[in-house]
Structure formats: structure tokens, C-alpha cells
Amino acid sequence: MDETGKYSVLVVDDDSSDIMALTHILSPEYTVYVVKDGKNAIKAAGKYVPDVILLDIIMPGLDGYDVITALKDMESTKNIPVIFVTGLSNADDEKKGLLLGAADYITKPFSSAIVKLRVKNQIRILEQTRLIIDSELAEKSNRAKIEFLSRMSHEMLTPMNAIIGMTQLVDTAGDLRKARECAEEIRKAARHLSAQLNDLLDISGGNTGAFVPADTVFTFPEMFRAVLREIRRDLEEKQQGFSCHLDARIPEPLIGDEKRLAQVISNLLGNSVKFTPAGGEIRFSACVLREDAGTVTLQVETADNGIGISKGKHQDIFSPLEQADGSLTRRYGGIGLGLAISKYIVEMMGGEIWVESEPGKGTVFIFTCVMRKG
């Protein structure tokens, strides 16, 4: 449909009389676009993305067979139904068109009733297909929401139960050492719960446009050392190797949202630690991708030799409601918002984020961001 709410039809024919007739037949009900040759037909289809294309076969330059072949090779036009409008009546011609992807045929001289009926049939098929797709997407979304709420409830109830249980133990602790141990467990559970709530607030801010970048003056090495202190204990507990390379060309100082940049790096390194087995290897690097008078574009990579992610899930992992594997999320913990939040932050900083990974071959996360020079 176009912006007026009408379905659209692209008419491709080098005969002016045929164009006038088809436009007269279809224009009361549809938005009609018209071109007279194959080359412009391909351009118009890509530009307007009509709901149906009426295509003449015999034309100078690119004929109808050439045009439909090109349309089926283009991602934006490959699913548009094409009806050949032709004076050819040979069965082999019709077979050739159908093999190339034509949805239907209208033979010249055509009647108004037949043209309307054939176009309406394709519109009806289109509507039914869209209903099915919308229904499947809605069902998938509902399943994702239920899975997300289940993960969120579990992740929040776990530290809450720990806090309640340890508080009761403090009351019955017979000595100061035991009470201090309980207090430390309460603090750990409270920090975990606070992190989950902050993630939810960040996602809410991203969805409502409340993500506002802050301007702070900082140096990349100092920011990174602070992140490393956060994950050092987990690295040591799993006896994982860690290597780091920071490009000496990174300007000092930088001006940008130091806290958010650190949050992205912490999320990515935290995932590497979580999904890499004991004794595994984790690598980090940051380099200058582009530089001009006032800004610098950084490229940051985290790499591991962990469990990896299948290619079909590379986009899903950046959605707040989708995860590469729900069973893994339950096994390793977390509500799965870290990557979605990281995507919001990176895009807010003028960059992009992507993943390169295969199951069993580890994962590389790469993101870019734009910082001002201090």
C-alpha cells in the first residue's frame, strides 16, 4: 500500500495505447505507476515497491523476461507478483514466464473485467500472505515476551530470596564472623538485583528516547582499567587467559559518555567470561578507525574461544526479548538485556555493533563509536 492507503500497480509497456487502457481500468481502485521500458521498470520497482506489476514481454532493449529475472534477483522486489500482459499465445512463452517467476498471464487484446480480476486475485493472495506472516510474528513476539518475563522473574527472585534468607540468618547468627559472612552475601545479592533493575531502566530509557549521552573528559586506558577491575575476579576464578591491545594513537583525553562506553565494554567482556569455559582465552583490542580535526572513531573488539552463536541468531541477540538460546540463558543466568542495551548505547554514540561467531568456534563482538578529542 502507498501513503494514501491504496494498493499500487506498476504498469510496464512500450505501447502508449495499452498504457492508457490499463491506467483507465486500474486507476479508480489503485495507485498506478507507468514506465515504457525495461530499464526504467527495474528502477521504478525498486523505488516504489508496488504491490503488483503488469509487465509486457516484447519491449525494445530489456524485454519482459530480462526484467522479471532482474526483479527476482533484488531483495526489495523479489516477492512482488508479476503478471505478464502479452500478445504472445505460444504455450512455451507462457511456460518460460512461469518458470521465471510470473504469477499470472493476461493475453492481449485484454478485457477490463479480466484485468481487474487478475490484479484483484494477486492482491487477495498478498493480503492472505501478510495476515499469515503477521499472525506468526505476533505469536513469536508473545512467546518471546513470556520467555523474557520468566527469565526476569527468576533472576530477580534469586537475589531477593538470598537477601531474605541471609537477613534471617543474621538474626540467629551466634558470632560476629558468621554475621559478617551473611552481610557480605546480602551485599552481593543486592548488587546483583540492582544491576538487573538498572538494565530494565536502561531498556525503558532506550525505548522511550530517554537515553541522553553525557559529556565527560576521560582517558581510554583509565576507563578500561576500571572495567578490568570489575571482571578480574571472574577471570581468575575460571582461570581464563586474558590479553589486551590498546592503540597508542587513541587521543588523550577523550570527551564523551565514559560511563556508557565502560558499560558496553563491561557487558561484552562479561559475556565472554560467562560463555567461555574454564581455561579459555579472552582477547580485547581498541584502535583508531578514523580521525579528523575534532573527532575520532574507535573500533573495539572482544573475542573469546567460548561456545559461539549460530549465524541464524546473530541479529536476535540484540533484541531485548530474544536470546540465542533460552536454555543457555537459564544455565548461565542473566535476563539477557546486556546486548540490547549495548546496541542502544553504541548507536547513541554514533556507531554500530555486530557479531562474528559460529557454534564451538568462539565469538567476536565488534563495535564502533565516535568520541570528541579533548
C-alpha atoms as one frame of an Amber mdcrd trajectory, in Angstrom:
protein
   0.000   0.000   0.000   1.078   3.596  -0.604   0.716   6.553   1.780  -2.918
   7.050   0.696  -3.864   3.550   1.815  -4.402   2.275  -1.740  -2.685  -0.719
  -3.257  -0.299   0.187  -6.070   0.308  -1.267  -9.524   3.303  -0.695 -11.796
   2.402  -0.882 -15.497   5.314  -1.602 -17.850   4.519  -1.404 -21.584   6.047
   0.340 -24.588   2.659   0.733 -26.278   1.009   4.045 -25.330  -2.487   2.796
 -26.138  -2.070  -0.210 -23.824  -0.785   2.067 -21.069  -3.776   4.382 -21.422
  -6.195   1.464 -21.352  -4.626  -0.209 -18.300  -4.378   3.084 -16.438  -8.060
   3.795 -17.167  -9.059   0.358 -15.889  -6.969   0.362 -12.719  -6.676   3.993
 -11.559 -10.105   4.232  -9.860  -9.084   1.497  -7.393  -5.276   1.516  -7.362
  -2.347   3.907  -7.442  -0.828   3.347 -10.886   2.809   3.946 -11.820   3.781
   3.819 -15.507   7.067   3.195 -17.360   7.718   2.354 -21.013  10.902   0.269
 -20.980  12.598  -2.483 -19.032  15.470  -0.438 -17.595  13.145   2.123 -16.030
  10.820  -0.667 -14.902  13.577  -2.091 -12.686  14.320   1.366 -11.244  10.640
   2.139 -10.619  10.045  -1.224  -8.939  12.930  -0.612  -6.554  11.791   2.944
  -5.840   8.027   2.443  -5.393   7.913  -1.272  -4.424   4.403  -1.702  -5.913
   2.054  -4.418  -4.749   1.607  -5.836  -8.282   3.489  -5.392 -11.573   1.843
  -5.671 -15.010   4.705  -6.406 -17.406   4.766  -6.508 -21.190   7.060  -9.172
 -22.679   8.044  -7.718 -26.059   9.830  -4.397 -25.498  12.931  -2.777 -27.005
  16.140  -3.201 -25.025  15.342  -5.303 -21.965  12.304  -7.497 -22.625   9.874
  -8.767 -20.003  11.905 -11.921 -19.354  15.012  -9.824 -18.626  13.046  -7.544
 -16.328  11.455 -10.290 -14.235  14.834 -12.011 -13.898  16.336  -8.774 -12.537
  13.376  -8.200 -10.192  13.637 -11.684  -8.697  17.331 -11.081  -8.001  16.624
  -7.906  -5.984  15.814  -8.309  -2.292  13.276  -5.452  -2.271  11.333  -6.664
  -5.335  11.728 -10.446  -5.435   8.352 -11.098  -3.773   6.266  -8.670  -5.872
   3.782 -10.669  -8.010   4.350 -10.081 -11.731   1.517 -10.519 -14.262   2.662
 -10.719 -17.860   0.484  -8.741 -20.283   1.318 -10.013 -23.747   0.142 -10.721
 -27.250   2.163 -13.960 -27.302  -0.054 -17.016 -27.185   2.552 -19.770 -27.523
   2.438 -22.248 -24.629   6.251 -22.261 -24.472   6.253 -18.494 -23.900   3.824
 -18.869 -21.016   5.870 -21.747 -19.555   9.061 -19.696 -19.765   7.451 -16.785
 -17.927   6.056 -19.009 -15.189   9.441 -20.677 -14.699  10.996 -17.237 -14.274
   8.511 -16.413 -11.514   5.484 -14.842 -13.192   2.352 -15.098 -11.050  -0.208
 -14.889 -13.898  -0.836 -14.010 -17.573  -3.174 -11.597 -19.319  -3.356 -12.049
 -23.078  -3.857  -9.136 -25.474  -6.303  -7.920 -26.520  -7.420  -7.802 -22.903
 -10.773  -7.026 -21.372 -11.395  -4.680 -18.471 -13.053  -7.414 -16.387 -10.152
  -9.844 -16.829  -7.532  -7.220 -15.911  -9.428  -6.233 -12.759  -9.981  -9.866
 -11.757  -6.358 -10.959 -12.270  -4.998  -7.985 -10.311  -7.571  -8.443  -7.543
  -6.615 -12.125  -7.232  -2.983 -11.208  -6.652  -3.968  -8.552  -4.103  -6.106
 -11.124  -2.287  -3.202 -13.593  -2.157  -0.974 -10.784  -0.920  -3.404  -9.896
   1.877  -3.723 -13.524   2.982   0.057 -13.932   3.000   0.506 -10.801   5.092
  -2.130 -11.988   7.558  -0.302 -15.272   7.993   3.048 -13.510   8.441   1.573
 -11.011  10.924  -0.005 -13.857  12.893   3.279 -15.769  13.028   5.195 -12.661
  14.089   2.640 -11.900  16.800   2.853 -15.470  18.095   6.653 -15.324  18.086
   6.566 -11.987  19.916   4.213 -13.358  22.575   6.436 -16.392  23.123   9.456
 -14.091  23.414   7.674 -11.882  25.965   6.692 -14.878  28.082  10.246 -16.233
  27.961  11.646 -12.822  28.882   9.258 -12.381  31.835  10.157 -15.877  33.033
  13.884 -15.078  32.910  13.352 -11.706  34.579  11.257 -13.179  37.391  13.794
 -15.922  38.047  16.769 -13.559  38.026  15.097 -11.128  40.426  13.647 -13.722
  42.768  17.024 -15.412  43.235  18.793 -12.421  44.870  15.596 -11.414  46.693
  15.371 -14.867  48.284  19.061 -14.680  49.169  18.564 -11.306  50.846  15.556
 -12.550  52.837  17.272 -15.788  53.821  20.548 -14.166  54.862  18.698 -11.479
  56.836  17.020 -14.218  58.864  20.380 -15.928  59.409  21.886 -12.669  60.714
  19.218 -12.617  63.412  20.201 -16.096  64.558  23.968 -15.830  63.982  25.818
 -16.798  67.155  29.035 -14.896  66.455  30.248 -11.774  64.661  32.161 -13.701
  61.950  29.014 -15.538  60.849  27.021 -12.303  60.827  29.648 -10.622  58.640
  29.546 -13.524  56.162  25.764 -13.177  55.936  26.069  -9.406  55.469  28.547
  -9.915  52.599  26.135 -12.321  50.867  23.338  -9.759  51.322  25.504  -7.060
  49.721  26.345  -9.343  46.752  22.680 -10.231  46.210  21.662  -6.581  46.485
  24.272  -5.535  43.898  23.048  -8.269  41.563  19.430  -7.171  41.972  20.398
  -3.525  41.471  22.187  -4.423  38.216  19.065  -6.160  36.897  16.874  -3.178
  37.772  19.327  -0.799  36.113  19.209  -2.914  32.949  15.415  -2.661  32.897
  15.580   1.103  33.378  18.142   1.385  30.568  15.954  -0.577  28.171  12.976
   1.555  29.140  15.034   4.695  28.516  16.140   3.408  25.114  12.574   2.621
  24.067  11.239   5.999  25.172  14.106   8.085  23.820  15.289   8.988  27.317
  18.824   7.787  26.617  20.804  11.047  26.805  24.594  10.847  26.362  26.744
  12.617  28.913  29.936  14.561  28.198  32.877  13.717  30.422  36.618  14.121
  29.941  38.475  10.822  30.349  41.321   8.674  29.070  40.617   5.318  27.460
  43.282   3.368  29.417  41.995   4.583  32.798  38.387   3.796  31.833  39.416
   0.330  30.659  41.418  -0.399  33.811  38.275   0.304  35.864  36.308  -2.181
  33.742  39.055  -4.771  34.081  38.952  -4.494  37.874  35.265  -5.471  37.735
  35.828  -8.710  35.822  39.272  -9.659  37.208  37.862 -11.911  39.947  35.694
 -13.826  37.469  38.686 -14.293  35.144  40.769 -15.632  37.996  38.032 -17.949
  39.261  37.707 -19.566  35.805  41.482 -19.415  35.214  40.917 -17.761  31.845
  43.711 -16.168  29.869  43.328 -12.501  29.003  45.218 -10.341  26.511  44.721
  -6.689  25.636  45.902  -4.281  22.953  45.197  -0.542  23.088  46.144   1.516
  20.044  48.742   4.124  21.028  47.051   6.534  18.589  43.906   6.811  20.749
  43.867  10.513  21.739  44.168  11.585  25.367  41.932  12.835  26.713  38.619
  11.962  25.050  35.269  13.701  25.520  32.169  11.506  25.562  29.997   9.299
  27.740  32.679   7.443  29.700  30.166   5.591  31.893  28.149   4.265  28.932
  31.259   3.280  26.982  32.518   1.379  30.013  29.092  -0.265  30.341  29.258
  -1.619  26.778  32.787  -2.981  27.232  31.825  -4.495  30.585  28.761  -6.180
  29.044  30.783  -7.684  26.190  33.680  -8.855  28.345  31.209 -10.196  30.929
  29.558 -12.277  28.196  32.953 -13.588  27.089  33.803 -14.676  30.624  30.357
 -16.199  31.157  30.196 -18.220  27.939  33.856 -19.284  27.780  34.809 -22.443
  29.682  37.429 -22.544  32.413  40.926 -22.242  30.983  39.666 -20.429  27.872
  41.120 -17.337  26.246  39.669 -13.820  26.019  41.134 -11.003  23.934  40.374
  -7.294  23.902  41.518  -4.594  21.497  40.720  -0.963  20.759  42.073   1.001
  17.813  41.564   4.231  15.898  39.397   3.600  12.837  39.095   7.197  11.588
  40.280  10.557  12.804  39.609  14.153  11.821  40.223  17.564  13.307  37.679
  17.316  16.125  36.573  13.687  16.492  37.929  10.155  16.470  36.091   6.934
  15.573  37.191   3.980  17.678  36.748   0.306  16.854  36.591  -2.010  19.859
  36.681  -5.825  19.737  36.174  -8.550  22.315  36.995 -12.109  21.278  36.818
 -15.481  23.007  37.001 -19.209  22.273  33.720 -19.982  24.016  30.548 -21.771
  22.937  29.774 -19.460  19.987  26.479 -18.384  18.384  24.798 -19.788  15.270
  24.615 -17.390  12.306  20.821 -17.503  12.270  20.776 -15.898  15.739  23.258
 -13.079  15.150  20.528 -10.421  14.920  18.233 -11.904  17.584  20.759 -11.464
  20.394  20.499  -7.664  20.130  16.727  -7.704  20.734  15.530  -7.180  24.334
  13.094 -10.091  24.066  15.185 -12.532  22.023  18.097 -14.718  23.033  20.338
 -17.029  21.050  19.267 -19.943  23.258  16.853 -19.680  26.167  18.261 -22.816
  27.819  21.737 -21.258  27.866  20.360 -18.105  29.456  18.759 -20.213  32.191
  22.003 -22.155  32.654  24.356 -19.180  32.788  21.993 -16.636  34.370  21.011
 -13.089  33.425  17.872 -11.658  31.854  19.590 -11.109  28.529  19.385  -7.325
  28.271  23.093  -6.537  28.120  23.487  -6.769  24.340  20.259  -4.873  23.643
  21.426  -2.088  25.959  24.868  -2.114  24.336  23.258  -1.647  20.928  21.274
   1.367  22.183  24.403   2.932  23.671  26.625   2.313  20.640  24.061   3.803
  18.251  23.634   6.747  20.629  27.402   7.308  20.312  27.204   7.363  16.509
  28.460   3.825  15.958  27.264   0.317  15.228  27.733  -3.139  16.752  27.867
  -6.586  15.187  28.965 -10.133  15.940  31.074 -12.743  14.153  30.591 -16.206
  15.571  29.970 -19.893  14.913  28.980 -22.624  17.389  32.054 -24.124  19.020
  34.397 -21.573  17.426  34.086 -18.673  19.822  32.619 -15.207  19.414  33.914
 -11.809  18.343  31.887  -8.695  19.162  32.891  -5.526  17.305  31.556  -2.029
  17.804  32.450   1.498  16.718  31.839   4.785  18.494  32.585   8.435  17.852
  34.338  10.482  20.534  35.433  14.116  20.592  39.066  14.935  21.169  39.858
  16.621  24.469
